[in-house]
Amino acid sequence: MEPFRTITTPEELAALRIDSIVCPPRFPGSAYRKAWAGLTPNEGRSDIFVGFGSPREWDINEVWTILTMHCPVGAPEAWVL
């Protein structure tokens, strides 16, 4: 499977539309869907992502860490499917 596009920053992750699907590079089975977007950072709410088959919700910082944990140092990357 090839990505629709590749993102390299948390800001690009935050800019994705609701219902976007992201995964770690070469691991589409570990995908997350952007389920909700925070309106402003000052509200204390963050973008929310959900994993497939899991009731748990992750915030954007948790998802970015998971997506990039196996990337080389200094070269974070995530796939948009």
C-alpha distances in whole Angstrom, upper triangle without the diagonal:
4,7,10,12,13,16,19,22,23,24,21,20,23,23,20,21,22,19,16,13,13,11,12,10,8,9,8,11,13,13,16,17,20,23,26,27,30,33,34,34,38,37,36,33,29,26,25,22,21,19,18,20,23,26,26,25,24,26,24,25,24,21,21,22,20,16,18,20,18,18,21,24,24,21,19,16,14,10,11,9
4,7,8,10,13,16,19,21,22,19,18,21,21,18,20,21,18,15,13,12,11,12,9,8,10,9,13,14,13,16,17,19,22,25,26,29,31,32,32,36,36,35,32,28,25,24,21,21,20,19,22,24,27,27,26,24,25,23,24,24,20,19,21,19,16,17,19,18,17,19,22,22,19,17,14,12,8,9,8
4,5,7,10,13,16,17,18,15,14,18,17,14,16,17,16,12,10,9,9,10,8,9,10,9,13,13,12,14,14,16,20,22,22,25,27,29,29,32,32,31,28,25,22,21,18,19,18,18,21,23,25,25,23,22,22,20,21,21,17,17,19,17,14,15,18,17,16,18,21,21,17,15,11,9,5,6,5
4,7,10,14,16,17,18,14,14,17,15,12,14,16,14,11,10,10,11,13,12,12,14,12,15,16,13,15,14,16,19,21,21,24,26,27,28,31,31,31,28,24,21,21,19,19,19,19,22,24,26,25,24,22,23,20,22,22,19,18,21,19,16,17,21,20,19,21,23,22,19,17,13,11,7,6,5
4,7,10,13,15,15,11,11,15,13,11,13,16,15,11,11,10,11,12,11,13,14,13,17,16,14,15,15,16,19,21,20,23,25,25,26,29,30,29,26,23,20,20,18,20,19,20,24,25,27,26,24,22,21,18,20,21,17,16,19,18,14,15,19,18,16,19,21,19,16,14,10,9,6,5,7
4,7,10,12,13,9,10,14,13,12,15,17,16,13,12,9,10,10,9,11,13,13,16,15,14,15,15,16,19,21,20,22,24,25,24,28,29,28,25,22,19,20,18,19,19,20,24,24,26,25,23,20,20,17,18,18,15,13,16,15,12,12,15,15,13,15,17,15,12,10,7,6,5,6,9
4,6,8,9,6,7,10,10,10,13,16,16,12,12,9,10,10,10,13,15,15,18,16,14,14,15,14,18,19,18,19,21,21,21,24,25,24,22,19,16,17,16,18,18,20,24,24,25,23,21,18,17,14,15,16,13,10,13,14,10,10,14,15,12,15,15,14,11,8,6,5,6,7,11
4,7,9,7,8,11,12,12,16,18,19,15,15,12,12,11,11,15,16,17,20,17,16,16,17,16,20,21,19,20,22,22,20,24,25,24,22,19,17,19,17,20,20,22,26,25,27,24,22,19,17,14,14,15,13,10,12,13,10,9,13,13,11,12,12,10,8,5,5,6,9,11,14
4,5,5,7,9,10,11,15,17,19,16,16,13,14,13,14,18,18,19,21,19,17,16,17,16,19,19,17,17,19,18,17,20,22,21,19,16,15,17,16,19,20,23,26,25,26,23,20,17,15,11,11,13,12,8,11,13,11,10,13,15,13,14,13,11,10,7,7,9,11,12,16
4,5,5,6,9,10,14,15,17,14,15,12,13,13,15,19,19,19,21,18,16,14,15,13,16,16,14,14,16,15,14,17,18,17,15,12,11,13,13,16,18,21,24,23,23,20,17,14,11,8,8,11,9,6,9,12,10,10,13,16,14,16,15,13,13,9,10,10,12,13,16
4,5,5,6,9,12,14,17,14,16,14,16,16,18,21,21,21,23,21,18,16,16,14,16,15,13,13,14,13,12,16,17,17,15,12,11,14,15,18,20,23,26,25,25,23,19,16,13,10,11,14,12,10,13,15,14,14,17,19,17,19,18,16,15,12,12,12,14,14,17
4,5,5,7,10,13,15,12,13,11,14,14,15,19,19,18,21,19,16,15,14,12,16,15,13,14,16,16,15,19,20,19,17,14,12,15,14,18,19,21,25,24,25,23,19,17,15,11,12,15,13,10,14,15,13,13,17,19,17,19,18,16,14,12,11,10,11,10,14
4,5,6,9,11,12,9,10,9,11,12,14,17,17,16,18,16,13,11,11,9,12,12,11,13,15,15,14,18,19,18,15,12,9,11,11,14,15,18,21,20,21,19,16,13,11,8,10,12,9,8,12,13,10,12,15,17,16,18,19,17,15,12,10,9,10,9,12
4,6,8,10,12,11,12,11,14,16,18,21,20,19,21,18,16,13,12,9,12,10,8,9,11,11,11,15,15,15,12,9,7,10,10,14,16,19,22,21,21,19,15,13,10,7,10,12,11,10,13,15,13,15,18,20,19,22,21,19,18,15,14,12,14,12,15
4,6,9,12,10,13,12,15,17,19,22,22,20,22,20,17,15,13,10,13,12,9,11,12,12,13,17,17,17,15,12,10,12,13,16,19,21,24,24,24,22,18,16,14,11,14,16,14,13,17,18,16,17,20,22,21,23,23,21,19,16,15,13,14,12,15
4,7,8,6,9,9,13,15,17,19,19,17,19,18,14,12,10,8,11,11,9,12,13,15,16,19,19,19,16,13,10,12,11,14,16,18,21,21,21,20,17,15,14,11,14,16,13,13,17,17,15,17,20,22,20,23,24,22,20,17,14,12,12,9,11
4,6,6,9,11,15,18,19,22,21,18,20,19,15,13,10,7,9,9,8,12,13,15,16,20,19,20,16,14,10,12,12,14,16,18,21,21,21,20,17,16,15,13,17,18,15,16,19,19,17,20,23,25,24,27,27,26,23,20,18,15,14,11,12
4,6,9,11,15,18,20,22,21,18,19,18,14,11,8,5,6,6,7,11,12,15,17,20,18,19,15,13,9,9,9,11,14,15,18,18,18,17,14,14,13,13,16,17,15,16,19,19,17,20,23,25,25,28,29,27,25,22,20,16,15,12,13
4,6,10,13,17,19,20,18,15,16,15,12,9,6,5,6,8,10,14,16,19,20,23,22,21,18,15,12,11,9,10,12,12,15,16,16,16,14,14,15,14,17,17,15,16,19,18,17,20,23,24,24,28,29,28,25,22,19,16,14,11,11
4,7,10,14,15,17,16,13,15,14,10,8,6,5,8,10,11,15,17,19,20,23,22,22,19,16,12,11,9,11,12,13,16,17,18,17,15,14,14,13,16,16,13,14,17,16,14,17,20,21,21,24,26,25,22,19,16,12,11,7,8
4,7,11,12,14,12,9,11,10,6,6,5,7,10,12,14,17,20,22,22,25,25,24,20,17,13,12,9,10,10,10,14,15,16,16,14,14,14,13,16,15,12,13,16,14,12,15,18,19,19,22,24,23,20,17,14,10,8,6,5
4,7,9,11,10,8,10,9,5,5,6,8,12,14,15,18,20,22,21,25,25,23,20,17,13,13,9,10,10,11,15,15,17,16,14,13,13,12,14,13,9,10,13,11,8,11,14,15,15,18,20,20,17,13,11,7,5,4,6
4,6,8,6,5,8,6,4,6,9,11,14,17,18,20,23,25,24,27,27,25,22,19,16,15,11,12,10,11,15,15,17,16,15,13,15,13,14,13,9,10,11,9,6,9,11,12,12,16,18,18,15,12,9,6,5,7,7
4,6,5,7,9,7,7,9,12,14,18,20,20,23,26,26,25,29,29,26,24,20,18,17,14,14,12,14,17,17,20,18,17,15,16,14,14,13,10,9,10,8,4,6,8,8,9,12,15,15,13,10,7,5,6,9,10
4,6,8,10,10,10,13,15,17,20,23,23,25,28,29,28,31,31,30,27,23,21,20,17,18,16,17,20,20,23,22,21,19,19,17,17,16,13,12,13,11,8,8,10,9,8,11,14,15,12,10,7,6,6,9,10
4,6,9,9,10,14,16,19,22,25,26,28,31,32,31,35,35,33,30,26,24,23,19,19,16,17,19,21,24,23,22,21,22,20,20,19,16,15,16,13,11,11,13,11,11,14,17,18,15,13,11,9,8,11,11
4,5,6,8,11,14,17,20,23,24,27,30,31,30,33,33,31,28,25,22,20,17,16,13,13,16,17,20,19,19,18,20,18,19,17,14,14,15,12,9,11,12,11,12,15,18,20,17,14,12,10,9,11,11
4,5,5,9,12,15,17,21,22,25,28,30,29,33,32,30,27,24,21,19,15,14,11,11,14,15,19,18,18,17,19,18,19,18,14,15,16,13,11,13,15,14,15,18,21,22,19,16,13,10,8,9,8
4,6,9,12,16,18,21,23,26,29,31,30,33,32,30,27,24,21,19,15,13,10,9,11,13,16,16,17,17,19,19,20,18,14,16,17,13,12,15,15,15,17,20,23,24,21,19,16,13,12,13,11
4,7,10,13,16,19,21,23,26,28,27,30,29,27,24,21,18,16,12,11,8,8,10,11,14,14,14,13,16,15,16,14,11,13,13,9,9,12,12,13,15,18,21,22,19,16,14,11,11,12,11
4,7,10,13,16,17,20,23,25,25,28,27,25,22,19,16,14,10,9,6,7,10,11,14,13,13,12,14,14,15,13,10,12,13,10,9,12,14,15,16,20,21,22,20,16,14,10,9,9,9
4,7,9,12,14,17,20,22,21,25,23,22,18,15,12,10,6,5,5,7,10,10,12,11,10,9,11,11,13,11,8,10,12,10,9,13,15,16,17,21,22,23,20,17,14,11,10,10,10
4,6,9,11,15,18,20,20,23,22,21,17,14,11,9,5,5,6,8,11,11,12,12,10,10,11,11,14,13,10,12,15,13,12,16,18,20,20,24,25,25,23,19,16,13,12,10,10
4,6,8,11,14,16,16,20,18,17,14,11,7,6,4,7,9,11,14,14,14,13,10,10,10,9,13,13,10,12,15,14,13,16,19,21,21,24,25,25,23,19,17,13,13,11,12
4,7,10,13,16,17,19,17,17,13,11,8,6,5,6,10,11,14,13,12,12,9,10,10,11,14,14,12,15,18,17,16,20,22,24,24,28,28,28,26,22,20,17,17,14,15
4,7,9,12,13,16,14,14,10,8,6,5,7,9,13,15,17,16,14,13,10,11,10,10,14,15,13,15,18,18,18,21,23,26,26,29,29,28,27,23,22,19,19,16,17
4,6,9,10,13,12,12,8,7,4,6,9,12,16,18,21,19,18,16,13,12,10,10,13,15,14,15,18,19,18,20,23,26,25,28,28,27,26,22,21,18,19,17,18
4,6,7,9,8,8,5,5,5,8,11,14,18,21,23,21,19,17,14,13,10,10,13,15,15,16,18,20,20,22,24,27,27,29,29,27,26,23,22,20,21,20,22
4,7,9,7,9,8,8,9,12,15,18,22,24,26,25,23,21,17,17,14,13,16,18,18,19,22,23,23,25,27,30,30,32,31,29,29,26,25,23,24,22,24
4,5,6,8,7,8,10,13,16,20,23,26,29,27,25,23,19,18,14,13,15,18,19,19,21,23,23,24,27,30,29,31,30,28,28,25,25,23,25,23,26
4,5,6,7,7,10,13,16,20,23,26,28,26,24,22,18,16,13,12,13,16,17,17,19,21,22,22,24,28,27,29,27,26,26,23,23,22,24,23,26
4,5,8,10,13,16,19,22,26,29,31,28,27,24,20,19,15,15,16,19,20,20,22,24,25,26,28,31,30,32,30,29,29,26,27,26,28,27,30
4,5,8,11,14,18,21,24,27,29,26,24,22,18,17,14,15,16,18,20,20,22,24,25,26,28,31,31,33,32,30,31,28,28,27,28,27,29
4,7,10,12,16,19,22,25,27,24,22,19,16,15,11,12,13,15,17,18,19,21,23,24,25,29,29,31,29,28,29,25,26,25,27,26,28
4,7,9,12,15,19,22,24,21,19,16,13,12,9,10,12,14,15,16,18,19,20,22,24,27,27,30,29,28,27,24,24,22,24,23,25
4,6,10,13,16,19,22,19,18,15,11,9,6,7,9,11,11,12,15,16,17,19,20,24,24,26,25,24,24,21,20,19,20,19,22
4,7,10,14,17,19,17,16,14,10,8,6,6,9,10,10,11,14,15,15,17,19,22,22,25,25,24,23,19,18,16,17,16,18
4,7,10,13,16,13,12,10,6,6,5,6,10,10,9,11,14,14,14,17,19,22,22,26,25,25,24,20,19,16,17,16,17
4,7,10,13,11,11,9,6,5,6,7,10,9,7,10,13,12,12,15,17,19,20,24,24,24,22,19,17,14,15,13,14
4,7,9,7,7,6,5,6,9,10,13,11,9,13,14,12,13,16,18,20,21,25,26,26,24,21,19,16,16,15,15
4,6,5,8,7,7,8,11,12,14,12,10,13,14,11,12,16,16,18,20,24,25,26,24,20,18,15,15,14,14
4,5,8,9,10,12,15,16,18,16,13,16,17,14,14,18,19,20,22,26,28,28,26,23,20,17,16,15,14
4,7,9,11,13,17,19,20,18,16,19,20,17,17,21,21,22,25,28,30,31,29,26,24,20,19,19,17
4,5,8,11,14,16,18,15,14,18,18,15,16,20,20,22,24,28,29,30,28,25,23,20,20,20,19
4,7,10,13,16,18,15,15,19,19,17,18,22,22,24,26,30,31,32,30,27,25,22,22,21,21
4,7,10,13,15,12,12,16,16,14,16,19,19,22,24,27,28,29,28,24,23,20,21,20,21
4,7,10,12,10,10,13,14,13,15,18,18,21,23,26,26,27,26,22,21,18,19,19,19
4,7,8,6,6,10,11,10,12,15,15,18,20,23,23,23,22,19,18,16,17,17,18
4,6,5,6,9,10,11,12,14,16,19,20,23,22,22,21,18,18,16,17,17,19
4,6,5,6,9,10,10,12,14,17,17,20,20,19,18,15,14,13,15,15,17
4,5,5,6,9,10,11,12,16,16,18,17,17,17,13,14,13,16,17,19
4,6,5,6,9,10,11,14,15,18,18,18,18,14,15,13,16,17,19
4,5,5,6,9,10,13,14,17,17,17,16,13,12,10,12,13,15
4,5,5,6,8,11,11,14,14,14,13,9,9,8,11,12,15
4,6,5,6,9,10,13,12,13,13,9,11,10,14,15,18
4,6,5,8,10,13,14,15,14,11,11,10,12,14,16
4,6,8,8,12,13,14,12,9,8,6,9,11,13
4,6,5,9,9,10,9,5,6,7,10,13,15
4,6,8,9,11,11,8,9,10,13,16,18
4,7,9,11,10,9,9,10,13,16,18
4,6,8,6,6,7,9,12,15,18
4,6,5,7,9,12,15,19,21
4,6,7,11,14,17,20,23
4,6,10,13,17,19,23
4,6,10,13,16,19
4,7,11,13,17
4,7,10,13
4,7,10
4,6
4
